[in-house]
Amino acid sequence: MKILVINSGSSSIKFQLIDMAGESVLAAGLVERIGEKEGFIQCTLKPGTDEKQMVMSQEFIADHQSGMRMAVDILTDPDTGIISDRADISGVGHRVVHGGEDFYQPTLITDDVLAAIERNIPLAPLHNPPNLDGIRVARELFPGVEQIAVFDTAFHQSIPPHAYHYALPHELYEEQRIRRYGFHGTSHNYVAAECARLMGKPLEELNLITIHLGNGCSMTAIKNGRSVDTTLGFTPLEGLVMGTRSGDIDPAIHSFLARNCGMDIEAIDTMLNKDSGLKGLCGMNDMRDIHEQISHGNERARLALEVQTYRNRKYVGAFMAVLGRVDAIVFTAGIGENDPVVRSKTLEGLELFGIMLDPDVNNQRVKEPLLLSDPASRVQVWGIPTNEELAIAREVKSLLGR
Ligand code: ADP
């Protein structure tokens, strides 16, 4: 069974073709700068094998349809031998950012489902429209092949009302659906399941804190295998300090900026999403650059690291209180997998709570799942590489098998 996974963004499409027999990646590609003067498509065929091959081309890519068409041409090119025909693909899995309150699990896409994703556009105006473009193009290019939507919000649908309600006038929930939804669900779910497998226990018996630290960052409290709270909220702006997003701030800062700095809503929104977080604090949003600058004595870079890791630690404490008993903490995504300093600063001083890293193991980068805690640590700490594409492909497989 071969499954195509599509993550369609506003100006890019990421895709992976996975052979579910051995869960091997047959092709992984990226179409970038769609609609811009010079587009770019890159695809690695059979990555991680001796037959690995790279295909690249730079040309104008008018829209998502042309982009997807180019990707399909690469996959069906007789010279590459990846697939002989589009019909070799058993199912297409689509990452969809916002499922609102409509979707609790991966869903077979029908016209009604498309309409429901469309209804949720006001909740994710930047994400759901390009996700829909990807679905429409794939339906056209692969007629008769099942299309499945996997929602970033779905894993968090188990969060109870006391954790998803904001203390705002109730009509805002009733009429506008303003509540915590949470994101990165596919990643949190995937690393939680991996962690359970590695610990040799059913996920339903485990309480976990999963920490996804990439460009976007979020932390989830998982009780008996289900998400019960998470740091991202109504939009992917709340909670932890991210690459360019602020995370938590006092909501009164908005009105202060409007009254005293003449900023309008658009300017404030842009600042909080694009010019805040690590970038706002020190001018850099890549943790590697921040470490480099710290080594040269850059104090603002140090401050950015401190602010981010302090916020992480504060939420670890909060989620320990939410869960009562924590069996394991899992780090994942770009920073979580690669940055020993962020991991150790995040868990600094938590020894009394039974959390102890093994400094030697923690000093490594996580390429494969790695137990980072000291054997004496009551709470296990894991580094587990996330793999959202594989998680989506597995969901598609299990839905098609039903
Ligand atoms: P996204 O959220 O866009 O999927 P990733 O999970 O790929 O992002 O994470 C990207 C971030 O990971 C980069 O911005 C960088 O800060 C961080 N990162 C990647 N490699 C390293 C490394 N070796 N050391 C520290 N941070 C790293």
Boltz pocket constraint, residues with backbone or C-beta under 6 A from the ligand:
constraints:
  - pocket:
      binder: B
      contacts: [[A, 213], [A, 214], [A, 215], [A, 216], [A, 243], [A, 285], [A, 286], [A, 287], [A, 288], [A, 333], [A, 334], [A, 335], [A, 338], [A, 339]]
      max_distance: 6.0
